[in-house]
Amino acid sequence: MKKNFTVALAGNPNCGKTCIFNALTGARQHVGNYPGVTVESKSGSFFLDDIEIRLIDLPGVYSLSSSSPEEDVVFQELTKTDIDLIINVVDSTIPERNLYLTTQLAELHIPLLLAFNMADEANKKGLKFDIPKLEKYFGSTIVQTIGYKKNGVKPLLEALSTALKNLENHGVPMLSYSHDIDDSIAVITQKIDTLRIEKYRHIPARFFAIKLLEHDTAAMRIPEFKPVWNDVETQIRHLMKKHAIQADTFMADRRYAMLSGACHDTISMTRAKRHEISDKIDNIMTNKYLGLPLFFVIIYFTFYFTFTCAAPFMTYIEMLFNGLNQLIKAIWAPEVFPYLRSLLTDGIIGGVGGVLVFLPNILFLFFAIAILEDSGYMSRAAFVMDGIMRKFGLQGRSFVPLILGFGCTVPAIMATRTIESERDRKVTIMVLPLMSCGARLTIYALIIPAFFVLKYQAFMMWIIYLIGVAIALIAALIMKKTLFKGEGEVYLMELPPYRVPTFKSLLFHMWDRGKAYLQKAGTIILVASIILFICNTLPQKKVFSENYDAQIAQFQKSKALQSFQIDALAKNNTIPEGALSEIRKNNTISAAVLKTLKDAELTLDEQAIVNHTLAANAEITKLRNRKKAESMEYTISGKIGHALEPIFRHIGFDWKVTTASLGALAAKEVFVSQLGILYAQGDVDQNSSSLREQLRKHYTQLQGFCIMLFSLLSIPCLATLAIIKREMNSWKWSFIEGAWLLLLAYILTFIVYQCGTFLHIGTTMLS
Amino acid sequence: MGMRKGKCGLGCKCMMAQKRNMTLANLPIGCKATILKVMPQMRGRKKFADVGLVPGTELLMEAHAPFGGLIRVKVLDTSMAMHRDDAQNIVMNDEEDDTKQASDPS
């Protein structure tokens, strides 16, 4: 007997297929109470006794046709690949609609196993099934399963084991479309048989005959069937004359009629209950007047929850990375491999840490969104938002990705897969990066407190987010009117009944998306940190405009104390003994001693001596910073910044902000650390007050605003472009996205800066 | 009263359901009706047919979305959101089945 089998898992959207897949393979695929969670087919393997089974999880579809990308995937997968058995998962609470797909699967004559899922809910609803009768009807074994329960799939495993041992003589479905139609099918079947198409040898000709008779696009697209087209048309004309129904819905009509009869015979319903609560919630949630206000309240709480819960975790992570940085600096002497030391601490830990600080924010947002998705609310949100979104050229389903965009653009772009209309999806992806993502927050958090008084800080933050949303909506509208013109596609979306999400699934769901952000931190940010570090250090400047080293040495020398000065310090016993001996040993007051002396009560004489040292130290720091700044200008970053300054000057950027903004194109988090390096402030984060001081000294309020505007409008990070390439399957769209956003950012910032300068808005220096 | 009452028991509101040439688009909220015919010019007919929007299926109008085109219809025990423009092409049966009326309390 064969040891390897391929089994496909097919079913309607939201019937619990992925749940069954996970239960069988032990894998953890993303399960959501949101139609269209699986768009590509995924596969996993598991062992049953000693047989290896490769299980393919197909996207959820209503029919075996090609009226959506999902259906196309399923059609191709089932007709092209060699599949030993199909497990058809049926939501047994709504058997009539789910069995519609079953009728088509049965016609494939691939051994079929029916899993009547959600058996517990069907039972609660009062549905009774005449299983033997149904089995005979579809020519396949039926088992009842409960996908989310541990033992709920046991009967399925047993049935699968039996079925695989007995693949040769599986049952034949008793599906008949009434006499005259069956006759037409027979005629076409015979014609196809004479064609002897090798490619579809494993699929009965009758399946294709039925598909051709309903003008199914997937079947009509296959060139091998061209010879029978004329016969098909003749048969369709013949049938239409008799039944007066359109050809393409003819078979659908017959199938439902067939099922209606079959269900009448085999399924009885004692009471209708399950949907009652769900329906009552929906009467309020999707109400014409209450729906939108409720939606906004829910979204408000989603963000409130995200930011409140994440705040403490963000502090911890920040502390952790700062601690790590200091630890390494403490044990790694600055003389040993200074470049490597600084690359590791300032470059890598600083860069990656800066990204990871936002992980809690993003994970909590995704957790909140998982609750909305798994409970079933998300499709209601799409329903109530559709009207508004459509006014801007988008649609209800664009809404979820746009909200995710506030967390991280990368998973948000992946979430656009649920948008069926290719045009709407492209427009959504094009404007998505304008939703201000978590990484951009670092820039606002640095700039806003530097240039705006506390009273206006929250307002400014709000304004920035709002500008992003407004521009996104306007851009979408313009794109829809020009580039992506055309009639909208047919819109049909299922609103699944509300369910209480399981905690495990929520966590998994959150992790699934958060992973994308982590991967970005691990790859793009890591590489960007290293590249920027190199750009910031090389080439090294050897000859400076002033002899900084000599000047520094001079100040160092002036710090040295004469013996009478040391005696003067010792005279009054105001200085602790430990500090004194330290001073005696070095003949100077070291930084550590200065710190202890800060709180000591000193006499005027002593204070004068200490002040002299302090003044010398300040001069040394100044000289060092000037030296650093000069060598900075000499590096690759400095040269690029200077070269581009003529272009960026018109939007208010000097060469420092220009290099930082260019670095920010790789990842927004880079901006703050880059600017910190350029202003020779060493380690900085967005809370660094010394860097803010520098900013206030060098830039106006208007320039500060322009920096934020530019980073809001340009691409969030390189990972965004990479994910667009993956989703759209071409670099073309990544390029278009990057280019249009850069252009938009430049033009709008240009307008704002020029108008602001002309009207003298925020152009005075604050300090 | 001599007037036929609507199936959903909403009285006059549902009397609209009795009018001739009624389409799914103007089926009042809370009312049930059966599909009589799907117009041949309807876009995506196949797609709608696949979820059960074929002649003979009973539909319940559940809600209208705010601002614009979407409606929520219960078809074969599942809530489906679709466009009113599309729903205009689905002609509902104007002959109410009086015998069913008594057994339908909602």
HADDOCK unambig.tbl for C-alpha pairs under 7 A between the chains (distance, minus, plus):
assign (segid A and resid 62 and name CA) (segid B and resid 50 and name CA) 6.20 0.50 0.50
assign (segid A and resid 62 and name CA) (segid B and resid 51 and name CA) 6.25 0.50 0.50
assign (segid A and resid 63 and name CA) (segid B and resid 50 and name CA) 5.93 0.50 0.50
assign (segid A and resid 67 and name CA) (segid B and resid 47 and name CA) 6.31 0.50 0.50
assign (segid A and resid 94 and name CA) (segid B and resid 77 and name CA) 6.29 0.50 0.50
assign (segid A and resid 97 and name CA) (segid B and resid 51 and name CA) 6.74 0.50 0.50
assign (segid A and resid 97 and name CA) (segid B and resid 52 and name CA) 6.76 0.50 0.50
assign (segid A and resid 97 and name CA) (segid B and resid 76 and name CA) 6.27 0.50 0.50
assign (segid A and resid 246 and name CA) (segid B and resid 40 and name CA) 6.66 0.50 0.50
assign (segid A and resid 248 and name CA) (segid B and resid 46 and name CA) 6.06 0.50 0.50
assign (segid A and resid 249 and name CA) (segid B and resid 45 and name CA) 6.74 0.50 0.50
assign (segid A and resid 249 and name CA) (segid B and resid 46 and name CA) 5.44 0.50 0.50
assign (segid A and resid 249 and name CA) (segid B and resid 49 and name CA) 6.06 0.50 0.50
assign (segid A and resid 252 and name CA) (segid B and resid 49 and name CA) 5.85 0.50 0.50
assign (segid A and resid 252 and name CA) (segid B and resid 50 and name CA) 6.07 0.50 0.50
assign (segid A and resid 253 and name CA) (segid B and resid 54 and name CA) 5.60 0.50 0.50
assign (segid A and resid 256 and name CA) (segid B and resid 52 and name CA) 6.98 0.50 0.50
assign (segid A and resid 286 and name CA) (segid B and resid 63 and name CA) 6.81 0.50 0.50
assign (segid A and resid 286 and name CA) (segid B and resid 65 and name CA) 6.59 0.50 0.50
assign (segid A and resid 287 and name CA) (segid B and resid 63 and name CA) 6.61 0.50 0.50
assign (segid A and resid 287 and name CA) (segid B and resid 65 and name CA) 6.96 0.50 0.50
assign (segid A and resid 288 and name CA) (segid B and resid 64 and name CA) 5.94 0.50 0.50
assign (segid A and resid 288 and name CA) (segid B and resid 65 and name CA) 5.33 0.50 0.50
assign (segid A and resid 288 and name CA) (segid B and resid 66 and name CA) 4.64 0.50 0.50
assign (segid A and resid 289 and name CA) (segid B and resid 66 and name CA) 6.67 0.50 0.50
assign (segid A and resid 383 and name CA) (segid B and resid 65 and name CA) 6.48 0.50 0.50
assign (segid A and resid 384 and name CA) (segid B and resid 65 and name CA) 5.30 0.50 0.50
assign (segid A and resid 384 and name CA) (segid B and resid 66 and name CA) 5.96 0.50 0.50
assign (segid A and resid 387 and name CA) (segid B and resid 66 and name CA) 6.37 0.50 0.50
assign (segid A and resid 387 and name CA) (segid B and resid 67 and name CA) 4.71 0.50 0.50
assign (segid A and resid 387 and name CA) (segid B and resid 68 and name CA) 4.81 0.50 0.50
assign (segid A and resid 387 and name CA) (segid B and resid 69 and name CA) 6.43 0.50 0.50
assign (segid A and resid 388 and name CA) (segid B and resid 67 and name CA) 6.41 0.50 0.50
assign (segid A and resid 490 and name CA) (segid B and resid 43 and name CA) 6.80 0.50 0.50
assign (segid A and resid 490 and name CA) (segid B and resid 44 and name CA) 6.04 0.50 0.50
assign (segid A and resid 491 and name CA) (segid B and resid 82 and name CA) 5.61 0.50 0.50
assign (segid A and resid 491 and name CA) (segid B and resid 83 and name CA) 6.48 0.50 0.50
assign (segid A and resid 492 and name CA) (segid B and resid 80 and name CA) 6.67 0.50 0.50
assign (segid A and resid 492 and name CA) (segid B and resid 81 and name CA) 5.67 0.50 0.50
assign (segid A and resid 492 and name CA) (segid B and resid 82 and name CA) 4.91 0.50 0.50
assign (segid A and resid 493 and name CA) (segid B and resid 80 and name CA) 5.54 0.50 0.50
assign (segid A and resid 493 and name CA) (segid B and resid 81 and name CA) 5.02 0.50 0.50
assign (segid A and resid 493 and name CA) (segid B and resid 82 and name CA) 6.70 0.50 0.50
assign (segid A and resid 494 and name CA) (segid B and resid 79 and name CA) 5.88 0.50 0.50
assign (segid A and resid 494 and name CA) (segid B and resid 80 and name CA) 4.53 0.50 0.50
assign (segid A and resid 494 and name CA) (segid B and resid 81 and name CA) 6.20 0.50 0.50
assign (segid A and resid 495 and name CA) (segid B and resid 79 and name CA) 5.16 0.50 0.50
assign (segid A and resid 495 and name CA) (segid B and resid 80 and name CA) 5.81 0.50 0.50
assign (segid A and resid 496 and name CA) (segid B and resid 79 and name CA) 6.81 0.50 0.50
